[in-house]
Amino acid sequence: MTLRLREVQLRLGDDENQLPRRVAKLIGLSAEDVLDLKIVRKGIDARHKPDVLRVYEVEFRCRDEAALLAKKPLPNLSLVEPLPAPVTYFLSSIPRVLVVGMGPSGLFAALKLAEQGARVHLIERGHPVEERIRKVRDFWAGGPLDPQSNIQFGEGGAGTFSDGKLNSRLNHPWMRQVLETLVRFGAPEEILWQAKPHVGSDRLRLVLIHFRQQLISLGVDVRFSTRLDGLLLQDGRICGGLLDSGEELACDHLVLAPGHSARDTYHMLQQAGVALEPKAFAVGLRVEHPRELINLIQLGYKNHPQLPAAEYSLAWNDKQTKRGIYSFCMCPGGVVVNSSSEEGGIVVNGMSLYRRDAELSNSALVVSVRPEDFSGDDPLAGVRFQRQWEQEAFKAAGNSWHAPAQPLLEYLHGRGGRLHSSCRPQVVHADLKLCLPDFVTDGICKALPHFNRRMPGFVGPEATLIGVETRTSAPLRILRGESGESLSHPGLYPLGEGAGYAGGIMSAAVDGLKTANLILQTCQQQ
């Protein structure tokens, strides 16, 4: 049997080699009795900084686990329950599946289906990650925007240019399977035990290449620069997809993982009569601070060899407007990037590499947007709302790809602060209150003093705001039932963040596995 012990603490300066002795002391055994110890979770407790603790959850064996559990019950000690084994399906027929989109939901759906013997076509409107990186770098260097292959579109989805964050509020047994798959394809092994795991945008690219190679080895037909332009029906059920080349690709099941920025795909679905509904999302700005300042506020140290770059999560609810204002997609030691996918509109996002050692840290500061804010009867109204403010940001930047930016103190008080940003390609000074609706501006201005009380120094002369952040999540939901199929189009399986059913890499990947399992169940031998 294997035991698990939570809340094992080490101080800064302690070596992790001390963990067996610390565990033995907590459970009343000698260090020699603690066998095969491994770390399964590692986090930071900075509530009493600068006395920062490293907090571990460990698994181990001892000579008589049952006697230990019976003799000395401890609230943090438990028996490890084995994870459920992945289901193996014995198929009565070989399903033909068209998977659209190579973000995490599409990739994991395609992998599960192919491993179980399905015949899978996987299409992606953008480029392979190697070529996609070159396209994005050329854009940042002043080259043209490619509307089909950019930070939003291409192998890996929008998360390829983020931070590779793998933390999620989702609690699902398949999350471990997702992490182990990523490690198998080249992600750092520590994501298996970090409390807030991340891969980093640089290492995530290698993971994607290995993922693609595995799919091809399983017989998946992988096609890049290929967009879904229509749905094919027979007797009211999906029977194939119309590609932008004019080819009709037959399938028994169409898995649609479009990503939250596939606006032309949303329009195509509406024209085809697919059941859609508007959905709440959030918009706002990016904020940047010196990484060492955030480290000092959160951890009590500007830098420490045993501490990672500091993160934060802030939220405040405006009781008057009933809106939430919160930080989103925080990137420690990262950069802000122009993430536009349409001509004449600017949207920004954050990105960190694995080491998270860049000079500045950034996060979105966003305000909740409800369907009634954009005349939400039309499912595409949220798209138009996002586009409107992205175009205003483009105008504020002088009709250029330089993101509009403003010192935080100037934005809040009308004066003060300095403009300092990592943004790629660069920023231009602008009045950011022209780039967002009044209720968003008011919400951010009202929330900032509350955030500063939580993190003294957050509102200060070194903070810069960059606009605009509009692609926090999909502005609509493609409606599906318990079978995973579209409510209006049987055989169409909408999934992932772009369909309105996930938020981030982990939840999207799990949604991909769920959808694949639902399809496989329909083909299983009775």
C-alpha positions as CSV (number, residue, x, y, z in Angstrom):
1,M,0.0,0.0,0.0
2,T,1.0,3.6,-0.6
3,L,0.4,6.4,1.9
4,R,-0.1,10.1,1.2
5,L,0.9,12.8,3.7
6,R,-0.1,16.4,3.2
7,E,1.2,19.7,4.7
8,V,4.8,18.6,5.0
9,Q,6.8,21.9,5.5
10,L,10.3,23.0,4.7
11,R,11.7,26.4,5.4
12,L,13.8,28.4,2.9
13,G,17.3,27.0,3.1
14,D,16.2,23.5,3.9
15,D,17.2,20.8,1.5
16,E,14.5,18.5,0.0
17,N,16.7,15.6,1.1
18,Q,15.3,16.3,4.6
19,L,11.8,15.3,3.5
20,P,12.1,11.6,4.7
21,R,13.2,12.7,8.2
22,R,10.5,15.4,8.3
23,V,7.8,12.8,7.3
24,A,9.2,10.2,9.8
25,K,9.0,12.8,12.6
26,L,5.4,13.7,11.7
27,I,4.2,10.1,11.7
28,G,6.3,8.8,14.6
29,L,8.6,6.5,12.7
30,S,12.4,6.5,12.0
31,A,13.6,7.9,8.7
32,E,14.7,4.3,7.7
33,D,11.1,3.2,7.8
34,V,10.0,5.7,5.2
35,L,10.4,4.0,1.8
36,D,10.2,5.1,-1.8
37,L,9.2,8.7,-1.0
38,K,8.1,10.9,-3.9
39,I,6.8,14.4,-4.1
40,V,3.3,14.6,-5.6
41,R,2.6,18.2,-4.9
42,K,4.7,21.3,-4.1
43,G,3.5,24.7,-3.2
44,I,4.4,27.9,-1.4
45,D,2.9,29.4,1.8
46,A,3.8,33.1,2.0
47,R,1.1,34.1,4.4
48,H,3.7,35.1,7.0
49,K,6.4,36.5,4.8
50,P,9.3,36.8,4.8
51,D,9.0,33.5,6.8
52,V,8.0,31.6,3.6
53,L,7.4,27.9,3.7
54,R,7.6,25.3,1.0
55,V,4.7,22.9,1.5
56,Y,4.7,19.4,0.2
57,E,2.3,16.5,-0.4
58,V,4.2,13.2,-0.5
59,E,3.6,9.6,-1.1
60,F,5.6,6.8,0.5
61,R,5.5,3.3,1.8
62,C,6.5,1.9,5.2
63,R,6.9,-1.5,6.7
64,D,3.3,-1.8,8.0
65,E,1.0,0.8,6.5
66,A,-2.2,-0.7,7.9
67,A,-0.8,-0.7,11.5
68,L,0.4,2.9,11.1
69,L,-3.1,4.0,9.9
70,A,-4.8,2.1,12.7
71,K,-2.4,3.1,15.5
72,K,-1.9,6.8,14.9
73,P,-4.6,8.4,12.8
74,L,-3.4,11.8,11.4
75,P,-5.7,14.2,9.6
76,N,-3.2,14.7,6.8
77,L,-2.3,11.0,6.4
78,S,-4.4,8.8,4.1
79,L,-4.2,5.7,1.9
80,V,-3.7,6.4,-1.8
81,E,-6.6,5.2,-3.9
82,P,-5.5,4.0,-7.3
83,L,-6.6,6.1,-10.3
84,P,-9.1,4.6,-12.6
85,A,-7.5,2.9,-15.6
86,P,-8.3,4.4,-19.0
87,V,-11.2,2.7,-20.7
88,T,-10.4,0.4,-23.6
89,Y,-13.1,0.2,-26.2
90,F,-13.8,-2.8,-28.4
91,L,-15.4,-1.3,-31.5
92,S,-18.1,-2.9,-33.6
93,S,-17.2,-0.5,-36.4
94,I,-14.3,1.8,-37.3
95,P,-15.7,5.4,-37.0
96,R,-14.5,8.1,-39.4
97,V,-14.0,11.2,-37.3
98,L,-13.1,14.7,-38.6
99,V,-11.5,16.8,-35.8
100,V,-11.4,20.5,-36.5
101,G,-8.8,22.5,-34.6
102,M,-5.4,21.7,-33.0
103,G,-5.8,23.4,-29.6
104,P,-5.7,21.2,-26.5
105,S,-9.3,19.9,-26.9
106,G,-8.9,18.9,-30.5
107,L,-5.4,17.3,-29.9
108,F,-6.5,15.2,-27.0
109,A,-9.7,14.1,-28.7
110,A,-7.8,13.1,-31.8
111,L,-5.2,11.2,-29.7
112,K,-7.8,9.2,-27.7
113,L,-9.8,8.4,-30.9
114,A,-6.7,7.3,-32.8
115,E,-5.4,5.2,-29.9
116,Q,-8.7,3.3,-29.9
117,G,-8.6,2.6,-33.6
118,A,-10.8,5.4,-35.1
119,R,-9.9,6.7,-38.5
120,V,-9.1,10.4,-37.8
121,H,-8.7,13.4,-40.0
122,L,-7.3,16.4,-38.1
123,I,-7.4,19.8,-39.7
124,E,-6.0,23.2,-38.6
125,R,-6.5,26.5,-40.3
126,G,-3.1,27.8,-39.2
127,H,0.4,26.5,-39.7
128,P,2.6,24.0,-37.9
129,V,4.2,25.5,-34.8
130,E,7.6,25.9,-36.3
131,E,6.3,28.0,-39.2
132,R,3.7,29.7,-36.9
133,I,6.5,31.0,-34.7
134,R,8.3,32.6,-37.7
135,K,5.0,34.2,-38.8
136,V,4.4,35.7,-35.4
137,R,8.0,37.0,-35.0
138,D,7.8,38.6,-38.5
139,F,4.6,40.3,-37.5
140,W,6.2,41.6,-34.3
141,A,9.1,42.9,-36.4
142,G,6.8,44.9,-38.6
143,G,5.7,42.4,-41.2
144,P,2.1,41.7,-42.2
145,L,-0.5,40.0,-40.1
146,D,-1.5,36.6,-41.4
147,P,-5.3,36.3,-40.5
148,Q,-5.1,32.4,-40.8
149,S,-1.9,31.8,-38.8
150,N,-1.0,34.0,-35.8
151,I,-1.1,34.0,-32.0
152,Q,-4.8,32.9,-32.1
153,F,-4.7,30.3,-34.9
154,G,-2.2,27.5,-35.6
155,E,-0.9,24.3,-34.0
156,G,-1.5,24.3,-30.3
157,G,-4.2,27.0,-30.3
158,A,-4.0,30.3,-28.5
159,G,-2.3,28.7,-25.5
160,T,0.9,28.1,-27.5
161,F,1.7,31.8,-27.0
162,S,0.8,32.2,-23.3
163,D,2.5,30.5,-20.4
164,G,1.5,26.9,-20.8
165,K,-0.4,27.3,-17.5
166,L,-1.8,23.9,-16.4
167,N,-3.6,24.9,-13.2
168,S,-7.4,24.6,-13.3
169,R,-10.4,24.7,-11.0
170,L,-11.6,21.5,-12.6
171,N,-11.2,18.4,-10.4
172,H,-11.3,15.4,-12.7
173,P,-9.4,12.1,-12.5
174,W,-8.4,12.5,-16.2
175,M,-6.3,15.6,-15.3
176,R,-3.4,13.3,-14.2
177,Q,-3.7,11.5,-17.6
178,V,-3.4,14.9,-19.4
179,L,-0.3,15.8,-17.4
180,E,1.4,12.5,-17.9
181,T,0.7,12.7,-21.7
182,L,2.3,16.2,-21.8
183,V,5.4,14.9,-19.9
184,R,5.6,11.9,-22.3
185,F,5.8,14.4,-25.2
186,G,8.5,16.5,-23.6
187,A,7.0,18.8,-20.9
188,P,9.1,19.1,-17.7
189,E,8.4,16.3,-15.2
190,E,7.8,18.7,-12.4
191,I,4.3,19.6,-13.8
192,L,3.2,16.3,-12.2
193,W,3.7,17.7,-8.7
194,Q,3.7,21.5,-8.9
195,A,0.8,23.2,-7.2
196,K,0.6,25.6,-10.1
197,P,2.3,23.8,-13.0
198,H,3.3,25.5,-16.2
199,V,5.2,24.4,-19.3
200,G,6.3,27.8,-20.7
201,S,5.7,28.9,-24.2
202,D,9.2,27.9,-25.3
203,R,8.9,24.3,-24.1
204,L,5.3,23.9,-25.1
205,R,6.4,24.2,-28.8
206,L,8.5,21.0,-28.5
207,V,5.6,19.2,-26.8
208,L,3.4,20.1,-29.8
209,I,5.9,18.7,-32.3
210,H,6.1,15.4,-30.4
211,F,2.3,15.3,-30.1
212,R,2.0,15.7,-33.8
213,Q,4.5,13.0,-34.5
214,Q,2.6,10.6,-32.3
215,L,-0.7,11.3,-34.0
216,I,0.9,10.7,-37.4
217,S,2.4,7.5,-36.2
218,L,-1.1,6.4,-35.2
219,G,-2.4,7.0,-38.7
220,V,-4.0,10.4,-38.2
221,D,-4.3,12.4,-41.4
222,V,-3.0,15.8,-40.2
223,R,-3.6,18.8,-42.5
224,F,-2.5,22.4,-41.8
225,S,-3.7,25.5,-43.7
226,T,-7.1,23.8,-43.9
227,R,-10.2,25.5,-42.7
228,L,-13.7,24.1,-42.2
229,D,-16.1,26.2,-44.3
230,G,-19.3,24.3,-44.2
231,L,-21.2,21.3,-42.8
232,L,-22.5,18.4,-44.9
233,L,-25.8,16.7,-43.9
234,Q,-27.6,13.6,-44.8
235,D,-31.0,12.8,-43.4
236,G,-30.5,15.6,-40.8
237,R,-27.2,14.3,-39.5
238,I,-23.6,15.4,-40.1
239,C,-22.0,13.3,-42.8
240,G,-18.9,15.4,-43.6
241,G,-17.2,18.8,-43.7
242,L,-16.7,21.2,-46.5
243,L,-13.1,22.5,-46.6
244,D,-11.9,25.9,-47.8
245,S,-10.3,24.1,-50.7
246,G,-13.7,22.9,-51.9
247,E,-13.0,19.3,-50.9
248,E,-15.8,17.4,-49.2
249,L,-14.4,15.2,-46.4
250,A,-16.8,12.5,-45.4
251,C,-17.1,11.5,-41.7
252,D,-19.4,9.8,-39.2
253,H,-18.6,12.3,-36.4
254,L,-17.4,15.9,-36.7
255,V,-15.5,17.1,-33.6
256,L,-15.4,20.9,-33.6
257,A,-12.8,22.6,-31.4
258,P,-12.7,26.1,-33.0
259,G,-10.9,28.2,-30.4
260,H,-12.4,31.4,-29.0
261,S,-11.3,33.6,-31.9
262,A,-12.8,31.7,-34.8
263,R,-15.3,34.4,-35.7
264,D,-15.7,33.3,-39.3
265,T,-16.5,29.7,-38.1
266,Y,-19.1,31.1,-35.7
267,H,-20.7,33.0,-38.6
268,M,-20.7,29.8,-40.7
269,L,-22.4,27.9,-37.9
270,Q,-25.1,30.5,-37.5
271,Q,-25.7,30.5,-41.3
272,A,-26.0,26.7,-41.1
273,G,-28.7,27.0,-38.3
274,V,-26.5,25.4,-35.6
275,A,-27.9,26.1,-32.1
276,L,-25.9,28.9,-30.5
277,E,-26.4,31.2,-27.5
278,P,-24.6,34.3,-26.3
279,K,-22.4,33.9,-23.3
280,A,-20.8,36.2,-20.7
281,F,-17.1,36.9,-21.0
282,A,-14.8,39.7,-19.7
283,V,-12.7,42.6,-21.2
284,G,-10.1,44.9,-19.9
285,L,-6.4,45.7,-20.0
286,R,-3.1,44.2,-19.3
287,V,-1.1,45.5,-16.3
288,E,2.7,45.2,-16.0
289,H,5.0,45.6,-13.0
290,P,8.6,44.9,-12.4
291,R,8.9,41.2,-11.6
292,E,11.1,42.0,-8.5
293,L,8.3,44.3,-7.2
294,I,5.7,41.6,-7.4
295,N,8.1,39.1,-5.8
296,L,8.7,41.5,-2.9
297,I,5.0,42.2,-2.4
298,Q,4.0,38.5,-2.6
299,L,7.0,36.7,-1.1
300,G,9.0,39.2,0.8
301,Y,12.0,38.7,-1.4
302,K,13.0,40.3,-4.7
303,N,14.7,37.1,-5.7
304,H,15.4,33.9,-3.9
305,P,17.0,30.7,-5.4
306,Q,14.4,28.5,-3.8
307,L,11.4,30.6,-4.8
308,P,9.7,30.9,-8.2
309,A,8.6,34.2,-9.8
310,A,5.6,35.3,-7.7
311,E,2.0,35.0,-8.9
312,Y,-1.1,36.8,-7.8
313,S,-4.8,36.5,-8.1
314,L,-7.1,39.4,-7.4
315,A,-10.8,39.8,-7.5
316,W,-13.4,42.4,-6.3
317,N,-17.1,42.5,-6.8
318,D,-18.8,45.8,-7.3
319,K,-22.0,45.6,-5.2
320,Q,-23.6,48.5,-7.1
321,T,-23.2,47.1,-10.6
322,K,-23.0,43.4,-9.6
323,R,-19.9,43.0,-11.8
324,G,-16.8,41.1,-11.0
325,I,-13.4,42.7,-11.6
326,Y,-10.5,40.4,-11.5
327,S,-7.0,39.5,-12.6
328,F,-6.7,36.9,-15.3
329,C,-4.0,34.8,-17.0
330,M,-1.2,36.2,-14.8
331,C,2.3,35.7,-16.4
332,P,5.2,36.0,-13.9
333,G,8.4,37.2,-15.5
334,G,6.9,37.4,-18.9
335,V,6.0,39.8,-21.7
336,V,2.9,41.3,-23.2
337,V,2.2,40.5,-26.9
338,N,0.0,41.8,-29.6
339,S,-2.3,38.9,-30.3
340,S,-4.4,40.3,-33.1
341,S,-6.1,38.0,-35.7
342,E,-8.0,40.6,-37.7
343,E,-6.9,43.7,-39.6
344,G,-7.6,47.0,-38.0
345,G,-8.0,45.6,-34.4
346,I,-5.6,45.2,-31.5
347,V,-5.9,42.6,-28.7
348,V,-3.1,41.9,-26.3
349,N,-2.2,38.8,-24.2
350,G,0.5,37.7,-21.8
351,M,3.3,35.2,-22.4
352,S,6.0,33.6,-20.2
353,L,8.8,31.3,-21.0
354,Y,9.6,28.3,-18.8
355,R,12.2,30.1,-16.7
356,R,9.8,33.1,-16.0
357,D,12.8,35.3,-15.6
358,A,11.9,38.3,-17.7
359,E,12.2,41.8,-16.2
360,L,8.4,42.4,-15.9
361,S,5.4,40.4,-14.8
362,N,1.9,41.0,-16.3
363,S,-1.7,40.1,-15.9
364,A,-5.0,41.0,-17.4
365,L,-7.4,43.2,-15.3
366,V,-10.9,42.5,-16.7
367,V,-14.5,43.3,-16.0
368,S,-17.3,40.9,-16.5
369,V,-19.5,41.5,-19.6
370,R,-23.0,40.2,-19.8
371,P,-25.1,39.5,-22.9
372,E,-27.4,42.4,-22.1
373,D,-24.3,44.7,-22.5
374,F,-24.1,43.9,-26.2
375,S,-27.8,43.3,-27.2
376,G,-27.3,39.6,-26.6
377,D,-30.3,38.2,-28.5
378,D,-28.0,37.6,-31.5
379,P,-25.3,35.0,-30.6
380,L,-22.8,36.9,-32.7
381,A,-23.4,40.2,-30.8
382,G,-20.6,39.5,-28.4
383,V,-18.2,39.1,-31.4
384,R,-19.2,42.5,-32.6
385,F,-18.7,44.0,-29.1
386,Q,-15.2,42.6,-28.9
387,R,-14.3,43.8,-32.4
388,Q,-15.6,47.3,-31.7
389,W,-13.2,47.8,-28.9
390,E,-10.3,46.2,-30.6
391,Q,-10.8,48.6,-33.5
392,E,-10.9,51.5,-31.0
393,A,-7.6,50.4,-29.6
394,F,-6.2,50.3,-33.1
395,K,-7.3,53.9,-33.6
396,A,-5.9,55.0,-30.3
397,A,-2.5,53.6,-31.3
398,G,-2.5,55.8,-34.4
399,N,-3.9,53.1,-36.7
400,S,-0.8,51.0,-36.1
401,W,0.0,47.6,-34.6
402,H,1.7,49.3,-31.6
403,A,-0.5,48.6,-28.6
404,P,-2.0,51.6,-26.8
405,A,-0.5,52.0,-23.3
406,Q,-0.7,54.4,-20.3
407,P,0.9,54.7,-16.9
408,L,-1.5,53.2,-14.3
409,L,-1.4,56.3,-12.1
410,E,-2.2,58.5,-15.1
411,Y,-5.1,56.2,-16.0
412,L,-6.4,56.3,-12.4
413,H,-5.6,59.8,-11.3
414,G,-4.9,61.8,-14.5
415,R,-1.2,62.1,-13.9
416,G,1.9,60.3,-12.6
417,G,3.8,57.2,-13.3
418,R,6.0,56.3,-16.3
419,L,5.5,54.2,-19.4
420,H,7.5,51.1,-19.3
421,S,6.4,47.9,-21.2
422,S,7.7,44.7,-22.6
423,C,5.0,44.6,-25.2
424,R,5.9,43.1,-28.6
425,P,6.2,44.8,-31.0
426,Q,6.0,48.0,-28.8
427,V,3.6,50.4,-27.2
428,V,2.4,54.0,-28.0
429,H,1.1,56.4,-25.3
430,A,-2.7,56.7,-25.5
431,D,-5.7,57.5,-23.5
432,L,-6.9,53.9,-22.6
433,K,-10.3,55.2,-21.5
434,L,-11.1,55.7,-25.2
435,C,-10.5,52.0,-25.8
436,L,-13.1,50.5,-23.5
437,P,-16.8,51.0,-22.6
438,D,-17.4,53.3,-19.6
439,F,-18.6,50.5,-17.4
440,V,-15.3,48.6,-17.9
441,T,-13.2,51.7,-17.2
442,D,-15.2,52.6,-14.1
443,G,-15.0,49.0,-12.9
444,I,-11.2,48.9,-13.2
445,C,-10.8,52.3,-11.6
446,K,-13.0,51.3,-8.6
447,A,-11.2,48.0,-8.2
448,L,-7.6,49.2,-8.2
449,P,-7.7,50.7,-4.7
450,H,-9.0,47.4,-3.4
451,F,-6.3,45.5,-5.2
452,N,-3.7,47.9,-3.7
453,R,-4.9,47.1,-0.2
454,R,-4.5,43.4,-0.9
455,M,-1.1,44.0,-2.5
456,P,0.4,47.3,-1.2
457,G,2.5,48.8,-4.0
458,F,0.3,47.4,-6.8
459,V,-0.9,50.9,-7.6
460,G,2.3,52.8,-8.1
461,P,4.6,54.7,-10.5
462,E,6.2,51.5,-12.0
463,A,2.9,50.0,-13.2
464,T,1.8,50.3,-16.9
465,L,-1.5,49.4,-18.5
466,I,-1.7,48.1,-22.1
467,G,-4.9,47.6,-24.1
468,V,-7.0,45.9,-24.9
469,E,-7.7,42.4,-23.5
470,T,-10.9,41.1,-25.1
471,R,-10.4,37.4,-25.8
472,T,-10.7,36.1,-22.3
473,S,-13.2,33.4,-23.4
474,A,-15.7,32.6,-26.1
475,P,-18.4,35.2,-26.6
476,L,-21.0,32.4,-27.3
477,R,-21.7,28.8,-26.6
478,I,-22.4,26.1,-29.2
479,L,-25.2,24.2,-27.5
480,R,-24.7,20.5,-26.9
481,G,-26.6,17.7,-25.0
482,E,-25.5,15.0,-22.7
483,S,-24.3,12.9,-25.6
484,G,-21.9,15.6,-26.5
485,E,-23.7,16.3,-29.8
486,S,-25.0,19.6,-31.0
487,L,-28.7,20.1,-30.0
488,S,-29.5,21.0,-33.6
489,H,-27.1,18.9,-35.7
490,P,-26.6,15.3,-34.6
491,G,-23.0,14.1,-35.3
492,L,-21.5,17.5,-34.6
493,Y,-19.6,17.6,-31.3
494,P,-18.7,21.1,-30.2
495,L,-16.0,21.2,-27.5
496,G,-13.3,23.2,-25.8
497,E,-12.9,26.8,-25.0
498,G,-14.1,28.1,-28.4
499,A,-17.4,26.2,-28.0
500,G,-17.9,27.6,-24.5
501,Y,-17.1,24.5,-22.5
502,A,-13.6,25.1,-21.1
503,G,-11.2,27.7,-19.9
504,G,-7.5,26.9,-20.3
505,I,-5.3,24.0,-21.4
506,M,-6.3,21.5,-18.7
507,S,-10.1,21.8,-18.9
508,A,-10.0,21.9,-22.7
509,A,-7.9,18.8,-22.8
510,V,-10.2,17.0,-20.4
511,D,-13.2,18.1,-22.6
512,G,-11.4,16.6,-25.6
513,L,-11.0,13.3,-23.8
514,K,-14.7,13.3,-22.7
515,T,-15.9,13.9,-26.2
516,A,-13.7,11.2,-27.6
517,N,-15.1,8.7,-25.0
518,L,-18.6,9.7,-25.9
519,I,-18.0,9.0,-29.6
520,L,-16.3,5.7,-28.8
521,Q,-19.2,4.6,-26.7
522,T,-21.5,4.9,-29.7
523,C,-19.2,2.5,-31.6
524,Q,-18.6,-0.1,-28.9
525,Q,-19.5,-3.7,-29.3
526,Q,-22.7,-4.5,-27.5
